[in-house]
Amino acid sequence: MNLILLGPPGAGKGTQAERLQDAYNLVQLSTGDMLREEVKSGSDLGKTAKEIMERGDLVPDDLIIKMISGRIDQNSGGDGIILDGFPRTTAQAEALDRMLDEKGLKMDHVIQITVDEDAVVERISGRFSCAKCGMGYHDHFKKPKVEGVCDKCGSTEFTRRADDNADTVRSRLAAYREQTAPILPYYEAKKALKAVDGMGGIDEVYARIKAVIEEG
Ligand code: AP5
């Protein structure tokens, strides 16, 4: 099963992808995580992406398409993929269709997580993650079971994203409205888009997504 999670910054795409990959044995492909790895490694792509990400703008389509295409190849042996943060423009959505065709794959679900902008700002401003394994947490909504210790790997080091500040969040929301929301009609026209209410607790939203998947 292959699926796409769409939604604005802070909608819960990464949080839900983490749970879905365990439940359905899928591989999560997050273009945001891949870019942050490139920045950390100091690669040419990372150097180009760093400033763009800190401004809250989108990284150019050609760079993203090249990066994700290689990853879909590498992971094609699994039970499927979850795309988180890709596609983000119409050009990326069209490129994805071409990639899937070439690889003989199909997208089973395109799930749009809908949320209020006020909630998004609250979610993003409280977000942190494990510096070692990347497990995501929140100051109020998803604390580690033992304070200061990662549930998954036991590390005591945590990190906050450079682009999780009020100014950048506003730019990221604008980029979503202007460049990503226009791809919704693309998937609507293919009768592939399923909207899920992303307001409510993490478990509640997960149950809604699972119901959409099980409905087929
Ligand atoms: P990316 O990393 O993709 O960030 P994003 O889309 O802005 O999404 P987020 O990771 O902020 O949010 P999320 O929906 O995953 O929320 P999460 O689950 O963490 O992209 C970063 C940048 O990279 C972009 O700005 C761009 O520059 C570049 N980029 C990436 N992909 C690109 C592409 N395809 N093209 C061009 N550029 C690209 O949840 C947030 C917090 O809320 C967490 O703390 C979580 O615990 C909490 N939470 C989650 N759900 C709930 C809930 N139901 N109730 C309460 N709290 C919740």
Residues whose N, C-alpha, C, O or C-beta is under 5 A from the ligand:
A	BS01	AP5	G7 P8 P9 G10 A11 G12 K13 G14 T15 Q16 T31 G32 D33 L35 I52 M53 G56 D57 L58 V59 I64 D84 G85 F86 P87 R88 R123 I124 G126 R127 F128 Y137 H138 F141 K142 R172 G198 G200 G201 I202 V205
